[in-house]
């Protein structure tokens, strides 16, 4: 770990962590409003599936000039998590943000909480989307283990937990006792309800390419065709917890999700 990353980690694990994120968000807002934007930005394909569904691998399979993983992460979540944020505000913000980034592909787990807004927004409803399908038990296991790592537990303010998991999903991932079966089952139940809901909601959008996580690498050429971009998985990586001390299993839920997957419809259905 270089000096820059050490300093950043030290700051975020200190009581000044939230203030640092506030400053970062303010700077990003200034950049969005000051930087000149293309009048006709290229159409962006958005990944709709939530965190821990292979979005890092998907993003890194293409040029960093055309693809990005969670750009403007903190700033976007802060803007969209405002309690009085209306559909009109969403439409305006999405349009400005899209033009500013001007990407071919964005892979951000937080869009999963805004499927209905995307479907209602005149600017976004006709865009192309990708939804990566992952077995629910494996997804819950990955979510619990990833946010239960010592680094995240050491943060005084973890913005994804605060602005996405707590506000949009209803689970405080940093304060779950994985040794308490009742607490785990309650949190898992909330996660699964969200997961099934956003999967069903994705069908509201016109153009959705569904891909099972286990088929993602073999289907990357299909994504490339959608982007008119040549993929390269050589430098791609999968963000995952180094250790997985917790394992969640629910065969009935996995079977129910498999049935949901088979019923999915879309102009670009590709979940085989």
VENDA-V959656 format. One record per helix or strand of 3 or more residues. SS is the DSSP state (a for helix, b for strand). FROM is the first residue (numbers start at 0). TO is the last residue. If there is no record, write none. Layout:
ss:SS from:FROM to:TO
ss:SS from:FROM to:TO
//
This chain:
ss:a from:2 to:11
ss:a from:16 to:33
ss:b from:44 to:46
ss:a from:54 to:59
ss:b from:66 to:68
ss:a from:72 to:79
ss:a from:86 to:100
ss:b from:104 to:106
ss:a from:108 to:119
ss:b from:127 to:132
ss:a from:135 to:146
ss:a from:149 to:153
ss:a from:158 to:168
ss:a from:172 to:174
ss:a from:180 to:203
ss:b from:206 to:211
ss:a from:212 to:214
ss:a from:219 to:226
ss:a from:250 to:262
//
